[in-house]
Amino acid sequence: MNEQILSFIRTVVQSAAAALGTYGVLDAQGQTVVVAFVMWLIPTVWGLYVRRKAGLVASAAALPEVKRIITTPEIAARVAAPAVAPR
């Protein structure tokens, strides 16, 4: 996930927490906890998603140095890259 997307998400979460504070749902400490939790959760979930087998193959296939990747037919079907081929 690039830095621009994370920055946008951070701004949206902070704005939502501020809105909840304005309506009396959260105090300042609650806002901090919510923002910190969400900013921990998003990269963690993204990291788990990217590091699945098909994600790792797709990342490797995107490198200009990689000419061909031979993998199982299941993973090759899930990765839309010309460098990836089934066994």
Secondary structure, 3 states (H helix, E strand, C coil): CCHHHHHHHHHHHHHHHHHHHHCCCCCHHHHHHHHHHHHHHHHHHHHHHHCCHHHHHHHHHCCCCCCCEEECHHHHHHCCCCCEEEC
